[in-house]
Amino acid sequence: MKSAARRCPSLTGKNVTPHTLWHTCPMSLLHAWIDSASVALWLGHANIQTTQIYLHADLEVKRRTFDRLPAIDEQPPARYRASDALLAFLANR
């Protein structure tokens, strides 16, 4: 750990274990927008639900997801209007 802290001073005083590194890797993959199914396969998870724990734990992934959504006021609500062809088809049923 001391040699790592020499190269990366922010590690000084932190407890970095193999388990920490194990969790850091999938979080890095999720931050790079690698889909959770691929991360699950890479980690050897038998069930993709196990990988969902990483998504629940990360507020940054959640924030970036919400940032990608359009603002509500940019898309005014609209009522669906069926085409004449669809209405004619349904009328003949």
Secondary structure in CASP SS format (residue, H / E / C, confidence):
PFRMAT SS
TARGET T0000
AUTHOR 0000-0000-0000
METHOD secondary structure of the structure
MODEL  1
M C 1.00
K H 1.00
S H 1.00
A H 1.00
A H 1.00
R H 1.00
R H 1.00
C C 1.00
P H 1.00
S H 1.00
L H 1.00
T C 1.00
G C 1.00
K C 1.00
N C 1.00
V C 1.00
T C 1.00
P H 1.00
H H 1.00
T H 1.00
L H 1.00
W H 1.00
H H 1.00
T H 1.00
C H 1.00
P H 1.00
M H 1.00
S H 1.00
L H 1.00
L H 1.00
H H 1.00
A C 1.00
W C 1.00
I C 1.00
D C 1.00
S H 1.00
A H 1.00
S H 1.00
V H 1.00
A H 1.00
L H 1.00
W H 1.00
L H 1.00
G C 1.00
H C 1.00
A C 1.00
N C 1.00
I H 1.00
Q H 1.00
T H 1.00
T H 1.00
Q H 1.00
I H 1.00
Y H 1.00
L H 1.00
H H 1.00
A H 1.00
D C 1.00
L H 1.00
E H 1.00
V H 1.00
K H 1.00
R H 1.00
R H 1.00
T H 1.00
F H 1.00
D H 1.00
R H 1.00
L C 1.00
P C 1.00
A C 1.00
I H 1.00
D H 1.00
E H 1.00
Q C 1.00
P C 1.00
P C 1.00
A C 1.00
R C 1.00
Y C 1.00
R C 1.00
A C 1.00
S C 1.00
D H 1.00
A H 1.00
L H 1.00
L H 1.00
A H 1.00
F H 1.00
L H 1.00
A H 1.00
N C 1.00
R C 1.00
END
